[in-house]
Amino acid sequence: MRRLKLLRVDPAYGSRIPGVEGLRALAASSILLFHCWLYSSPDKTHANLGPLSRYLFPQLPLGVTLFFALSGFLLYRPFVAAVMRDRERPSLWRYLRNRALRILPAYWFILLVVALGLQTALVYDPAGNWGPGQLTDPGILARNAFFVQDYSGRTLLTGIGPAWSLAIEAVFYLTLPLLVLLAGALAKTARTRRGRRIAALSPAALMLLLGIAGKVADFLIGVQPLKSILYWSFLANADKFAFGMAVAVLFVDAKDQLLRLPRWWPVAAMAGLLAVAIPTAKFTANNAFAGDGSNFIYNTLMALACALLLALVVLPGHAGPRLRLVRLLETRVLVGTGLVSYSLFLWHEPLVYWLSRHGLTLAGTAGFFFNLLLLATTAGILSALSYRWVELPALRRKARQRPGPIEAVPAYQIEAAP
């Protein structure tokens, strides 16, 4: 771990949360694995891996849902602590500036390399066919650069494929200050910790209702491209942040020793996670990623499952399953992968297209494992380089802006997902 660079920052709690980087690594790796399975074969077929192809691989896009839960937890945490402890709110301007420094430099750099260098950005050709190619249209490039590509049928899902989720994240970044102001206003009328806790949970409840309403609206609307735009919008995905925000409230109560969880709660949380995830995956397998609004039950329940996993990792507990899980997430490989997970998230899908286009991938089951090794290696190298030379300088700018007492904490610990 000595090679992981430490920046002097003033985090929300002064100490890192074990397992968070590992969760990022799992989220990014699951998406890389899914896209390798989906796109790497030169004959455009999926490798037949038996039960894995039927039951596991279709669930791997849930890595994005886990990223959303992490963002809800990590970004809401310092604000909810101020609300519940009746202290001064962190600067919203500094928060917005930090968000820009965190996501824009690496995203802009990789977008330009993918669009103009690798020429594997997602584009529509004159016939309306969608696929990887060179993105040179200044208007479409600008839409992608500022995360508004998904608000028009002409540019929907263009650019870097996984960046559709960053467009949703960006709206959440801008919405969170309004939610924080709402929680603060409600907390002003509260005279007890219980009242402030309810005020802090109110934004999470609102996000849950927004997400469900967006999914229902998408299910009912039959007009294209409005239906597709709504499906890929913040409104239809807001509930995926809500559960992580609720975990942030529990985390603060636990830190303040006002939430005393029983020793058996990690076992109950694991059982609850499995009880939610397995039946949901089994009974909604045919429409889990249909993209037509019929998957709203799947998405909300799986967001709950991801939040249970997050709670299992970040909330205190002494049961064996939790400790073993945290130890696994704290291994050097997972912490290192979590450190570069943002760049890995952006690089891997355009690289799949590039490797396949240049005849470097193989078909079949054995070919899939070769493709996975090749993709993981090339994406890992590029991610490490872009982290070192693009992300890290921006993180240092964030660290320099913080006044007052500081302490050495890994910079990656205080970041939102991915």
LINURHU-V372726 format. One record per run of one state. SS is the DSSP state (A for helix, B for strand, O for the rest). FROM is the first residue (numbers start at 0). TO is the last residue. If there is no record, write none. Layout:
BEGIN
ss->SS from->FROM to->TO
ss->SS from->FROM to->TO
END
This chain:
BEGIN
ss->O from->0 to->4
ss->B from->5 to->8
ss->O from->9 to->18
ss->A from->19 to->38
ss->O from->39 to->49
ss->A from->50 to->58
ss->O from->59 to->60
ss->A from->61 to->84
ss->O from->85 to->90
ss->A from->91 to->117
ss->O from->118 to->119
ss->B from->120 to->123
ss->O from->124 to->128
ss->B from->129 to->132
ss->O from->133 to->136
ss->A from->137 to->144
ss->O from->145 to->147
ss->A from->148 to->150
ss->O from->151 to->157
ss->B from->158 to->158
ss->O from->159 to->161
ss->A from->162 to->187
ss->O from->188 to->191
ss->A from->192 to->219
ss->O from->220 to->224
ss->A from->225 to->230
ss->O from->231 to->233
ss->A from->234 to->236
ss->O from->237 to->237
ss->A from->238 to->254
ss->O from->255 to->263
ss->A from->264 to->282
ss->O from->283 to->294
ss->A from->295 to->313
ss->O from->314 to->318
ss->A from->319 to->328
ss->O from->329 to->330
ss->A from->331 to->338
ss->O from->339 to->339
ss->A from->340 to->356
ss->O from->357 to->362
ss->A from->363 to->399
ss->O from->400 to->405
ss->B from->406 to->409
ss->A from->410 to->413
ss->O from->414 to->417
END
